[in-house]
Amino acid sequence: MTQAELFAALKTLGLPIAYGSFITVQLPPFITYQFASNDDLFADNKNAIAADNFQIELYTATKDLAREKLLQDKLKSLNLPYSKLETWIDEEKMYQILYEIQITGG
């Protein structure tokens, strides 16, 4: 899977989506995603297999289990294991649900 394919898959969820951040103010719910780091596998002194780590962030005004499940089901359908963190952002009055995934070979 490539970054472009990840974007296309997330876009099917029907929420506003942007890489990193939006240019204009968005009302929740919305999604952002971005490259975080890489854990490439090395062999013979070179990067043998790409392993790019991405963060996908779901923002909601209230706890929204249905949207979380929708996103999680999409990640599962793409065979992308994830870890999940949740934060309440008091200044913004919204929840941030952070999913960490890894795309290999893209």
Biopython code that builds the backbone (N, CA, C, O; Angstrom):
import numpy as np
from Bio.PDB.StructureBuilder import StructureBuilder

atoms = [
    (1, "MET", "N", (0.844, -1.182, 0.000)),
    (1, "MET", "CA", (0.000, 0.000, 0.000)),
    (1, "MET", "C", (0.881, 1.235, 0.000)),
    (1, "MET", "O", (1.936, 1.258, 0.635)),
    (2, "THR", "N", (0.447, 2.247, -0.707)),
    (2, "THR", "CA", (1.164, 3.522, -0.763)),
    (2, "THR", "C", (0.402, 4.566, 0.052)),
    (2, "THR", "O", (-0.728, 4.341, 0.485)),
    (3, "GLN", "N", (1.046, 5.703, 0.246)),
    (3, "GLN", "CA", (0.391, 6.806, 0.944)),
    (3, "GLN", "C", (-0.844, 7.272, 0.170)),
    (3, "GLN", "O", (-1.868, 7.589, 0.775)),
    (4, "ALA", "N", (-0.756, 7.315, -1.131)),
    (4, "ALA", "CA", (-1.898, 7.720, -1.963)),
    (4, "ALA", "C", (-3.057, 6.738, -1.805)),
    (4, "ALA", "O", (-4.215, 7.152, -1.753)),
    (5, "GLU", "N", (-2.758, 5.452, -1.729)),
    (5, "GLU", "CA", (-3.804, 4.450, -1.536)),
    (5, "GLU", "C", (-4.437, 4.576, -0.149)),
    (5, "GLU", "O", (-5.644, 4.390, 0.008)),
    (6, "LEU", "N", (-3.619, 4.891, 0.849)),
    (6, "LEU", "CA", (-4.146, 5.124, 2.197)),
    (6, "LEU", "C", (-5.123, 6.298, 2.177)),
    (6, "LEU", "O", (-6.220, 6.200, 2.726)),
    (7, "PHE", "N", (-4.734, 7.396, 1.553)),
    (7, "PHE", "CA", (-5.605, 8.567, 1.443)),
    (7, "PHE", "C", (-6.925, 8.198, 0.761)),
    (7, "PHE", "O", (-7.998, 8.559, 1.246)),
    (8, "ALA", "N", (-6.848, 7.490, -0.347)),
    (8, "ALA", "CA", (-8.047, 7.096, -1.088)),
    (8, "ALA", "C", (-8.966, 6.228, -0.223)),
    (8, "ALA", "O", (-10.186, 6.390, -0.259)),
    (9, "ALA", "N", (-8.392, 5.321, 0.541)),
    (9, "ALA", "CA", (-9.187, 4.446, 1.404)),
    (9, "ALA", "C", (-9.859, 5.240, 2.523)),
    (9, "ALA", "O", (-11.029, 5.009, 2.828)),
    (10, "LEU", "N", (-9.131, 6.168, 3.133)),
    (10, "LEU", "CA", (-9.712, 6.978, 4.205)),
    (10, "LEU", "C", (-10.800, 7.902, 3.664)),
    (10, "LEU", "O", (-11.777, 8.188, 4.355)),
    (11, "LYS", "N", (-10.630, 8.360, 2.448)),
    (11, "LYS", "CA", (-11.613, 9.255, 1.825)),
    (11, "LYS", "C", (-12.974, 8.572, 1.669)),
    (11, "LYS", "O", (-14.005, 9.244, 1.677)),
    (12, "THR", "N", (-12.987, 7.252, 1.528)),
    (12, "THR", "CA", (-14.255, 6.524, 1.367)),
    (12, "THR", "C", (-15.113, 6.570, 2.629)),
    (12, "THR", "O", (-16.288, 6.205, 2.585)),
    (13, "LEU", "N", (-14.547, 7.011, 3.750)),
    (13, "LEU", "CA", (-15.310, 7.090, 4.995)),
    (13, "LEU", "C", (-16.287, 8.265, 4.991)),
    (13, "LEU", "O", (-17.153, 8.348, 5.861)),
    (14, "GLY", "N", (-16.157, 9.166, 4.029)),
    (14, "GLY", "CA", (-17.100, 10.262, 3.890)),
    (14, "GLY", "C", (-16.889, 11.432, 4.824)),
    (14, "GLY", "O", (-17.784, 12.262, 4.983)),
    (15, "LEU", "N", (-15.724, 11.517, 5.445)),
    (15, "LEU", "CA", (-15.396, 12.639, 6.330)),
    (15, "LEU", "C", (-14.371, 13.541, 5.656)),
    (15, "LEU", "O", (-13.598, 13.078, 4.817)),
    (16, "PRO", "N", (-14.353, 14.836, 6.016)),
    (16, "PRO", "CA", (-13.267, 15.681, 5.517)),
    (16, "PRO", "C", (-11.929, 15.089, 5.956)),
    (16, "PRO", "O", (-11.788, 14.637, 7.093)),
    (17, "ILE", "N", (-10.955, 15.092, 5.059)),
    (17, "ILE", "CA", (-9.650, 14.508, 5.360)),
    (17, "ILE", "C", (-8.555, 15.386, 4.785)),
    (17, "ILE", "O", (-8.698, 15.947, 3.699)),
    (18, "ALA", "N", (-7.456, 15.502, 5.527)),
    (18, "ALA", "CA", (-6.315, 16.298, 5.062)),
    (18, "ALA", "C", (-5.027, 15.674, 5.566)),
    (18, "ALA", "O", (-4.993, 15.006, 6.600)),
    (19, "TYR", "N", (-3.962, 15.913, 4.798)),
    (19, "TYR", "CA", (-2.643, 15.490, 5.246)),
    (19, "TYR", "C", (-2.117, 16.557, 6.204)),
    (19, "TYR", "O", (-1.997, 17.722, 5.824)),
    (20, "GLY", "N", (-1.809, 16.180, 7.420)),
    (20, "GLY", "CA", (-1.238, 17.088, 8.418)),
    (20, "GLY", "C", (-2.276, 17.973, 9.075)),
    (20, "GLY", "O", (-2.590, 17.794, 10.252)),
    (21, "SER", "N", (-2.811, 18.926, 8.327)),
    (21, "SER", "CA", (-3.830, 19.822, 8.877)),
    (21, "SER", "C", (-4.607, 20.449, 7.730)),
    (21, "SER", "O", (-4.200, 20.389, 6.570)),
    (22, "PHE", "N", (-5.713, 21.040, 8.079)),
    (22, "PHE", "CA", (-6.538, 21.724, 7.090)),
    (22, "PHE", "C", (-6.088, 23.178, 6.951)),
    (22, "PHE", "O", (-5.562, 23.760, 7.900)),
    (23, "ILE", "N", (-6.288, 23.751, 5.797)),
    (23, "ILE", "CA", (-5.974, 25.160, 5.569)),
    (23, "ILE", "C", (-7.028, 26.038, 6.233)),
    (23, "ILE", "O", (-6.716, 27.111, 6.749)),
    (24, "THR", "N", (-8.279, 25.577, 6.217)),
    (24, "THR", "CA", (-9.377, 26.319, 6.834)),
    (24, "THR", "C", (-9.863, 25.575, 8.073)),
    (24, "THR", "O", (-9.581, 24.389, 8.239)),
    (25, "VAL", "N", (-10.579, 26.262, 8.927)),
    (25, "VAL", "CA", (-11.119, 25.652, 10.137)),
    (25, "VAL", "C", (-12.173, 24.612, 9.762)),
    (25, "VAL", "O", (-13.042, 24.858, 8.926)),
    (26, "GLN", "N", (-12.074, 23.458, 10.394)),
    (26, "GLN", "CA", (-13.027, 22.371, 10.165)),
    (26, "GLN", "C", (-13.810, 22.107, 11.445)),
    (26, "GLN", "O", (-13.251, 22.130, 12.542)),
    (27, "LEU", "N", (-15.078, 21.863, 11.300)),
    (27, "LEU", "CA", (-15.879, 21.409, 12.426)),
    (27, "LEU", "C", (-15.820, 19.888, 12.459)),
    (27, "LEU", "O", (-15.876, 19.241, 11.414)),
    (28, "PRO", "N", (-15.705, 19.309, 13.664)),
    (28, "PRO", "CA", (-15.675, 17.857, 13.743)),
    (28, "PRO", "C", (-17.017, 17.259, 13.345)),
    (28, "PRO", "O", (-18.055, 17.902, 13.501)),
    (29, "PRO", "N", (-17.002, 16.041, 12.835)),
    (29, "PRO", "CA", (-15.873, 15.115, 12.754)),
    (29, "PRO", "C", (-15.052, 15.323, 11.482)),
    (29, "PRO", "O", (-15.571, 15.705, 10.433)),
    (30, "PHE", "N", (-13.756, 15.058, 11.615)),
    (30, "PHE", "CA", (-12.848, 15.080, 10.476)),
    (30, "PHE", "C", (-11.637, 14.218, 10.790)),
    (30, "PHE", "O", (-11.416, 13.810, 11.931)),
    (31, "ILE", "N", (-10.850, 13.949, 9.740)),
    (31, "ILE", "CA", (-9.666, 13.086, 9.860)),
    (31, "ILE", "C", (-8.452, 13.828, 9.313)),
    (31, "ILE", "O", (-8.528, 14.507, 8.290)),
    (32, "THR", "N", (-7.331, 13.683, 10.018)),
    (32, "THR", "CA", (-6.043, 14.072, 9.453)),
    (32, "THR", "C", (-5.131, 12.847, 9.518)),
    (32, "THR", "O", (-5.341, 11.941, 10.326)),
    (33, "TYR", "N", (-4.138, 12.837, 8.671)),
    (33, "TYR", "CA", (-3.148, 11.755, 8.717)),
    (33, "TYR", "C", (-1.810, 12.339, 8.308)),
    (33, "TYR", "O", (-1.750, 13.349, 7.607)),
    (34, "GLN", "N", (-0.732, 11.695, 8.753)),
    (34, "GLN", "CA", (0.597, 12.151, 8.352)),
    (34, "GLN", "C", (1.644, 11.079, 8.637)),
    (34, "GLN", "O", (1.472, 10.209, 9.490)),
    (35, "PHE", "N", (2.722, 11.184, 7.892)),
    (35, "PHE", "CA", (3.885, 10.330, 8.094)),
    (35, "PHE", "C", (4.500, 10.684, 9.441)),
    (35, "PHE", "O", (4.625, 11.864, 9.769)),
    (36, "ALA", "N", (4.886, 9.683, 10.228)),
    (36, "ALA", "CA", (5.486, 9.920, 11.541)),
    (36, "ALA", "C", (6.966, 9.540, 11.573)),
    (36, "ALA", "O", (7.793, 10.294, 12.085)),
    (37, "SER", "N", (7.296, 8.375, 11.028)),
    (37, "SER", "CA", (8.680, 7.893, 11.051)),
    (37, "SER", "C", (8.762, 6.649, 10.171)),
    (37, "SER", "O", (7.766, 6.208, 9.597)),
    (38, "ASN", "N", (9.955, 6.102, 10.078)),
    (38, "ASN", "CA", (10.065, 4.829, 9.361)),
    (38, "ASN", "C", (10.893, 3.851, 10.158)),
    (38, "ASN", "O", (11.740, 4.236, 10.964)),
    (39, "ASP", "N", (10.638, 2.592, 9.923)),
    (39, "ASP", "CA", (11.356, 1.481, 10.558)),
    (39, "ASP", "C", (11.796, 0.515, 9.468)),
    (39, "ASP", "O", (11.569, -0.691, 9.565)),
    (40, "ASP", "N", (12.424, 1.054, 8.434)),
    (40, "ASP", "CA", (12.849, 0.210, 7.322)),
    (40, "ASP", "C", (13.705, -0.958, 7.805)),
    (40, "ASP", "O", (14.439, -0.850, 8.788)),
    (41, "LEU", "N", (13.592, -2.061, 7.098)),
    (41, "LEU", "CA", (14.437, -3.219, 7.369)),
    (41, "LEU", "C", (15.658, -3.130, 6.464)),
    (41, "LEU", "O", (15.549, -2.836, 5.274)),
    (42, "PHE", "N", (16.814, -3.386, 7.047)),
    (42, "PHE", "CA", (18.071, -3.237, 6.322)),
    (42, "PHE", "C", (18.696, -4.593, 6.029)),
    (42, "PHE", "O", (18.593, -5.531, 6.820)),
    (43, "ALA", "N", (19.344, -4.671, 4.878)),
    (43, "ALA", "CA", (20.116, -5.857, 4.503)),
    (43, "ALA", "C", (21.220, -5.404, 3.557)),
    (43, "ALA", "O", (20.998, -4.561, 2.688)),
    (44, "ASP", "N", (22.383, -5.956, 3.730)),
    (44, "ASP", "CA", (23.518, -5.634, 2.864)),
    (44, "ASP", "C", (23.760, -4.130, 2.768)),
    (44, "ASP", "O", (24.020, -3.595, 1.691)),
    (45, "ASN", "N", (23.671, -3.464, 3.912)),
    (45, "ASN", "CA", (23.948, -2.027, 4.004)),
    (45, "ASN", "C", (23.007, -1.154, 3.177)),
    (45, "ASN", "O", (23.409, -0.093, 2.699)),
    (46, "LYS", "N", (21.773, -1.585, 3.006)),
    (46, "LYS", "CA", (20.805, -0.727, 2.323)),
    (46, "LYS", "C", (19.401, -1.000, 2.854)),
    (46, "LYS", "O", (19.145, -2.018, 3.497)),
    (47, "ASN", "N", (18.515, -0.076, 2.571)),
    (47, "ASN", "CA", (17.120, -0.229, 2.971)),
    (47, "ASN", "C", (16.494, -1.291, 2.070)),
    (47, "ASN", "O", (16.298, -1.074, 0.874)),
    (48, "ALA", "N", (16.186, -2.438, 2.663)),
    (48, "ALA", "CA", (15.679, -3.560, 1.883)),
    (48, "ALA", "C", (14.151, -3.541, 1.775)),
    (48, "ALA", "O", (13.594, -3.809, 0.710)),
    (49, "ILE", "N", (13.479, -3.219, 2.890)),
    (49, "ILE", "CA", (12.015, -3.197, 2.902)),
    (49, "ILE", "C", (11.562, -1.921, 3.596)),
    (49, "ILE", "O", (11.927, -1.668, 4.744)),
    (50, "ALA", "N", (10.766, -1.118, 2.896)),
    (50, "ALA", "CA", (10.244, 0.119, 3.473)),
    (50, "ALA", "C", (9.174, -0.211, 4.507)),
    (50, "ALA", "O", (8.326, -1.077, 4.288)),
    (51, "ALA", "N", (9.227, 0.485, 5.624)),
    (51, "ALA", "CA", (8.219, 0.340, 6.685)),
    (51, "ALA", "C", (7.927, 1.732, 7.225)),
    (51, "ALA", "O", (8.613, 2.214, 8.126)),
    (52, "ASP", "N", (6.902, 2.377, 6.668)),
    (52, "ASP", "CA", (6.562, 3.752, 7.026)),
    (52, "ASP", "C", (5.443, 3.782, 8.064)),
    (52, "ASP", "O", (4.400, 3.149, 7.896)),
    (53, "ASN", "N", (5.682, 4.529, 9.134)),
    (53, "ASN", "CA", (4.705, 4.675, 10.207)),
    (53, "ASN", "C", (3.884, 5.948, 9.978)),
    (53, "ASN", "O", (4.433, 7.025, 9.747)),
    (54, "PHE", "N", (2.570, 5.801, 10.046)),
    (54, "PHE", "CA", (1.660, 6.926, 9.873)),
    (54, "PHE", "C", (0.775, 7.068, 11.098)),
    (54, "PHE", "O", (0.504, 6.098, 11.804)),
    (55, "GLN", "N", (0.331, 8.292, 11.336)),
    (55, "GLN", "CA", (-0.660, 8.574, 12.362)),
    (55, "GLN", "C", (-1.935, 9.029, 11.667)),
    (55, "GLN", "O", (-1.910, 9.918, 10.815)),
    (56, "ILE", "N", (-3.033, 8.416, 12.037)),
    (56, "ILE", "CA", (-4.346, 8.802, 11.541)),
    (56, "ILE", "C", (-5.106, 9.334, 12.748)),
    (56, "ILE", "O", (-5.214, 8.652, 13.767)),
    (57, "GLU", "N", (-5.632, 10.552, 12.635)),
    (57, "GLU", "CA", (-6.298, 11.184, 13.758)),
    (57, "GLU", "C", (-7.760, 11.471, 13.410)),
    (57, "GLU", "O", (-8.063, 12.156, 12.433)),
    (58, "LEU", "N", (-8.645, 10.934, 14.225)),
    (58, "LEU", "CA", (-10.080, 11.181, 14.097)),
    (58, "LEU", "C", (-10.459, 12.193, 15.172)),
    (58, "LEU", "O", (-10.204, 11.975, 16.356)),
    (59, "TYR", "N", (-11.065, 13.297, 14.755)),
    (59, "TYR", "CA", (-11.503, 14.335, 15.695)),
    (59, "TYR", "C", (-13.025, 14.362, 15.736)),
    (59, "TYR", "O", (-13.683, 14.405, 14.696)),
    (60, "THR", "N", (-13.586, 14.334, 16.957)),
    (60, "THR", "CA", (-15.030, 14.379, 17.138)),
    (60, "THR", "C", (-15.368, 15.309, 18.301)),
    (60, "THR", "O", (-14.570, 15.472, 19.224)),
    (61, "ALA", "N", (-16.551, 15.917, 18.251)),
    (61, "ALA", "CA", (-16.985, 16.823, 19.312)),
    (61, "ALA", "C", (-17.462, 16.058, 20.547)),
    (61, "ALA", "O", (-17.362, 16.551, 21.671)),
    (62, "THR", "N", (-17.980, 14.856, 20.326)),
    (62, "THR", "CA", (-18.415, 13.987, 21.424)),
    (62, "THR", "C", (-17.810, 12.612, 21.190)),
    (62, "THR", "O", (-17.342, 12.311, 20.092)),
    (63, "LYS", "N", (-17.822, 11.790, 22.210)),
    (63, "LYS", "CA", (-17.337, 10.417, 22.042)),
    (63, "LYS", "C", (-18.224, 9.733, 21.011)),
    (63, "LYS", "O", (-19.435, 9.621, 21.202)),
    (64, "ASP", "N", (-17.616, 9.274, 19.915)),
    (64, "ASP", "CA", (-18.382, 8.751, 18.787)),
    (64, "ASP", "C", (-17.909, 7.336, 18.448)),
    (64, "ASP", "O", (-17.081, 7.136, 17.560)),
    (65, "LEU", "N", (-18.448, 6.374, 19.169)),
    (65, "LEU", "CA", (-18.034, 4.977, 18.988)),
    (65, "LEU", "C", (-18.329, 4.465, 17.589)),
    (65, "LEU", "O", (-17.582, 3.641, 17.060)),
    (66, "ALA", "N", (-19.403, 4.940, 16.986)),
    (66, "ALA", "CA", (-19.762, 4.473, 15.640)),
    (66, "ALA", "C", (-18.706, 4.903, 14.619)),
    (66, "ALA", "O", (-18.317, 4.106, 13.766)),
    (67, "ARG", "N", (-18.241, 6.140, 14.694)),
    (67, "ARG", "CA", (-17.203, 6.604, 13.745)),
    (67, "ARG", "C", (-15.871, 5.902, 14.009)),
    (67, "ARG", "O", (-15.140, 5.575, 13.074)),
    (68, "GLU", "N", (-15.561, 5.675, 15.278)),
    (68, "GLU", "CA", (-14.338, 4.938, 15.603)),
    (68, "GLU", "C", (-14.396, 3.539, 14.993)),
    (68, "GLU", "O", (-13.427, 3.068, 14.397)),
    (69, "LYS", "N", (-15.544, 2.883, 15.149)),
    (69, "LYS", "CA", (-15.692, 1.533, 14.587)),
    (69, "LYS", "C", (-15.577, 1.561, 13.069)),
    (69, "LYS", "O", (-14.959, 0.678, 12.475)),
    (70, "LEU", "N", (-16.170, 2.569, 12.442)),
    (70, "LEU", "CA", (-16.090, 2.709, 10.993)),
    (70, "LEU", "C", (-14.632, 2.798, 10.534)),
    (70, "LEU", "O", (-14.230, 2.124, 9.586)),
    (71, "LEU", "N", (-13.853, 3.628, 11.211)),
    (71, "LEU", "CA", (-12.435, 3.781, 10.855)),
    (71, "LEU", "C", (-11.668, 2.504, 11.150)),
    (71, "LEU", "O", (-10.851, 2.073, 10.336)),
    (72, "GLN", "N", (-11.916, 1.898, 12.294)),
    (72, "GLN", "CA", (-11.226, 0.665, 12.652)),
    (72, "GLN", "C", (-11.562, -0.467, 11.678)),
    (72, "GLN", "O", (-10.687, -1.245, 11.299)),
    (73, "ASP", "N", (-12.827, -0.553, 11.280)),
    (73, "ASP", "CA", (-13.214, -1.569, 10.303)),
    (73, "ASP", "C", (-12.509, -1.344, 8.975)),
    (73, "ASP", "O", (-12.122, -2.303, 8.306)),
    (74, "LYS", "N", (-12.337, -0.083, 8.586)),
    (74, "LYS", "CA", (-11.616, 0.223, 7.335)),
    (74, "LYS", "C", (-10.164, -0.237, 7.451)),
    (74, "LYS", "O", (-9.639, -0.859, 6.528)),
    (75, "LEU", "N", (-9.513, 0.062, 8.573)),
    (75, "LEU", "CA", (-8.118, -0.358, 8.757)),
    (75, "LEU", "C", (-8.005, -1.884, 8.738)),
    (75, "LEU", "O", (-7.071, -2.438, 8.159)),
    (76, "LYS", "N", (-8.954, -2.547, 9.368)),
    (76, "LYS", "CA", (-8.943, -4.019, 9.371)),
    (76, "LYS", "C", (-9.143, -4.561, 7.962)),
    (76, "LYS", "O", (-8.488, -5.528, 7.573)),
    (77, "SER", "N", (-10.038, -3.950, 7.193)),
    (77, "SER", "CA", (-10.285, -4.423, 5.829)),
    (77, "SER", "C", (-9.060, -4.239, 4.940)),
    (77, "SER", "O", (-8.891, -4.954, 3.952)),
    (78, "LEU", "N", (-8.206, -3.277, 5.294)),
    (78, "LEU", "CA", (-6.968, -3.027, 4.550)),
    (78, "LEU", "C", (-5.805, -3.855, 5.094)),
    (78, "LEU", "O", (-4.674, -3.730, 4.625)),
    (79, "ASN", "N", (-6.088, -4.700, 6.083)),
    (79, "ASN", "CA", (-5.049, -5.504, 6.750)),
    (79, "ASN", "C", (-3.957, -4.627, 7.342)),
    (79, "ASN", "O", (-2.770, -4.938, 7.238)),
    (80, "LEU", "N", (-4.370, -3.525, 7.966)),
    (80, "LEU", "CA", (-3.441, -2.611, 8.626)),
    (80, "LEU", "C", (-3.646, -2.686, 10.138)),
    (80, "LEU", "O", (-4.564, -2.058, 10.666)),
    (81, "PRO", "N", (-2.801, -3.449, 10.843)),
    (81, "PRO", "CA", (-2.904, -3.464, 12.300)),
    (81, "PRO", "C", (-2.672, -2.050, 12.832)),
    (81, "PRO", "O", (-1.933, -1.267, 12.237)),
    (82, "TYR", "N", (-3.307, -1.735, 13.951)),
    (82, "TYR", "CA", (-3.182, -0.389, 14.494)),
    (82, "TYR", "C", (-3.092, -0.435, 16.012)),
    (82, "TYR", "O", (-3.521, -1.396, 16.649)),
    (83, "SER", "N", (-2.529, 0.616, 16.571)),
    (83, "SER", "CA", (-2.667, 0.886, 17.997)),
    (83, "SER", "C", (-3.479, 2.165, 18.098)),
    (83, "SER", "O", (-3.508, 2.969, 17.166)),
    (84, "LYS", "N", (-4.142, 2.347, 19.240)),
    (84, "LYS", "CA", (-5.115, 3.427, 19.371)),
    (84, "LYS", "C", (-4.897, 4.168, 20.685)),
    (84, "LYS", "O", (-4.691, 3.554, 21.732)),
    (85, "LEU", "N", (-4.945, 5.484, 20.614)),
    (85, "LEU", "CA", (-4.851, 6.344, 21.793)),
    (85, "LEU", "C", (-5.988, 7.353, 21.735)),
    (85, "LEU", "O", (-6.432, 7.737, 20.653)),
    (86, "GLU", "N", (-6.456, 7.779, 22.894)),
    (86, "GLU", "CA", (-7.527, 8.777, 22.937)),
    (86, "GLU", "C", (-7.127, 9.931, 23.837)),
    (86, "GLU", "O", (-6.549, 9.732, 24.906)),
    (87, "THR", "N", (-7.444, 11.154, 23.389)),
    (87, "THR", "CA", (-7.153, 12.359, 24.157)),
    (87, "THR", "C", (-8.320, 13.326, 24.042)),
    (87, "THR", "O", (-8.893, 13.488, 22.965)),
    (88, "TRP", "N", (-8.672, 13.966, 25.147)),
    (88, "TRP", "CA", (-9.617, 15.077, 25.119)),
    (88, "TRP", "C", (-8.798, 16.359, 25.019)),
    (88, "TRP", "O", (-7.942, 16.610, 25.868)),
    (89, "ILE", "N", (-9.045, 17.162, 24.008)),
    (89, "ILE", "CA", (-8.331, 18.432, 23.822)),
    (89, "ILE", "C", (-9.238, 19.526, 24.369)),
    (89, "ILE", "O", (-10.166, 19.970, 23.694)),
    (90, "ASP", "N", (-8.967, 19.949, 25.574)),
    (90, "ASP", "CA", (-9.846, 20.887, 26.267)),
    (90, "ASP", "C", (-9.956, 22.224, 25.539)),
    (90, "ASP", "O", (-11.049, 22.784, 25.445)),
    (91, "GLU", "N", (-8.842, 22.744, 25.024)),
    (91, "GLU", "CA", (-8.860, 24.047, 24.341)),
    (91, "GLU", "C", (-9.750, 24.019, 23.098)),
    (91, "GLU", "O", (-10.375, 25.023, 22.755)),
    (92, "GLU", "N", (-9.803, 22.880, 22.433)),
    (92, "GLU", "CA", (-10.583, 22.733, 21.199)),
    (92, "GLU", "C", (-11.968, 22.141, 21.449)),
    (92, "GLU", "O", (-12.832, 22.167, 20.573)),
    (93, "LYS", "N", (-12.170, 21.607, 22.656)),
    (93, "LYS", "CA", (-13.428, 20.945, 23.018)),
    (93, "LYS", "C", (-13.758, 19.813, 22.046)),
    (93, "LYS", "O", (-14.859, 19.733, 21.500)),
    (94, "MET", "N", (-12.769, 18.943, 21.849)),
    (94, "MET", "CA", (-12.997, 17.785, 20.984)),
    (94, "MET", "C", (-12.091, 16.635, 21.395)),
    (94, "MET", "O", (-11.063, 16.814, 22.049)),
    (95, "TYR", "N", (-12.519, 15.450, 20.982)),
    (95, "TYR", "CA", (-11.721, 14.251, 21.191)),
    (95, "TYR", "C", (-10.795, 14.046, 19.997)),
    (95, "TYR", "O", (-11.147, 14.321, 18.850)),
    (96, "GLN", "N", (-9.614, 13.558, 20.305)),
    (96, "GLN", "CA", (-8.674, 13.122, 19.272)),
    (96, "GLN", "C", (-8.460, 11.622, 19.501)),
    (96, "GLN", "O", (-7.984, 11.205, 20.557)),
    (97, "ILE", "N", (-8.814, 10.833, 18.507)),
    (97, "ILE", "CA", (-8.543, 9.402, 18.548)),
    (97, "ILE", "C", (-7.415, 9.169, 17.557)),
    (97, "ILE", "O", (-7.578, 9.366, 16.353)),
    (98, "LEU", "N", (-6.278, 8.752, 18.072)),
    (98, "LEU", "CA", (-5.061, 8.596, 17.274)),
    (98, "LEU", "C", (-4.826, 7.120, 16.984)),
    (98, "LEU", "O", (-4.764, 6.296, 17.897)),
    (99, "TYR", "N", (-4.697, 6.801, 15.712)),
    (99, "TYR", "CA", (-4.381, 5.444, 15.268)),
    (99, "TYR", "C", (-2.984, 5.456, 14.680)),
    (99, "TYR", "O", (-2.680, 6.277, 13.815)),
    (100, "GLU", "N", (-2.144, 4.565, 15.135)),
    (100, "GLU", "CA", (-0.799, 4.418, 14.591)),
    (100, "GLU", "C", (-0.765, 3.154, 13.764)),
    (100, "GLU", "O", (-1.101, 2.071, 14.244)),
    (101, "ILE", "N", (-0.349, 3.305, 12.493)),
    (101, "ILE", "CA", (-0.286, 2.168, 11.587)),
    (101, "ILE", "C", (1.090, 2.118, 10.929)),
    (101, "ILE", "O", (1.873, 3.064, 11.021)),
    (102, "GLN", "N", (1.366, 1.013, 10.274)),
    (102, "GLN", "CA", (2.608, 0.881, 9.522)),
    (102, "GLN", "C", (2.286, 0.311, 8.147)),
    (102, "GLN", "O", (1.577, -0.686, 8.012)),
    (103, "ILE", "N", (2.830, 0.977, 7.134)),
    (103, "ILE", "CA", (2.685, 0.514, 5.753)),
    (103, "ILE", "C", (4.038, -0.025, 5.313)),
    (103, "ILE", "O", (5.032, 0.701, 5.323)),
    (104, "THR", "N", (4.077, -1.289, 4.929)),
    (104, "THR", "CA", (5.341, -1.887, 4.502)),
    (104, "THR", "C", (5.343, -2.093, 2.992)),
    (104, "THR", "O", (4.323, -2.405, 2.377)),
    (105, "GLY", "N", (6.493, -1.910, 2.438)),
    (105, "GLY", "CA", (6.682, -2.181, 1.021)),
    (105, "GLY", "C", (6.180, -1.112, 0.075)),
    (105, "GLY", "O", (6.348, -1.242, -1.138)),
    (106, "GLY", "N", (5.562, -0.047, 0.597)),
    (106, "GLY", "CA", (4.994, 0.981, -0.267)),
    (106, "GLY", "C", (5.994, 1.972, -0.665)),
    (106, "GLY", "O", (5.677, 2.910, -1.396)),
]
sb = StructureBuilder()
sb.init_structure("model")
sb.init_model(0)
sb.init_chain("A")
sb.init_seg("    ")
for serial, (resi, resn, name, xyz) in enumerate(atoms, 1):
    if name == "N":
        sb.init_residue(resn, " ", resi, " ")
    sb.init_atom(name, np.array(xyz, "f"), 0.0, 1.0, " ", f" {name:<3s}", serial, name[0])
structure = sb.get_structure()
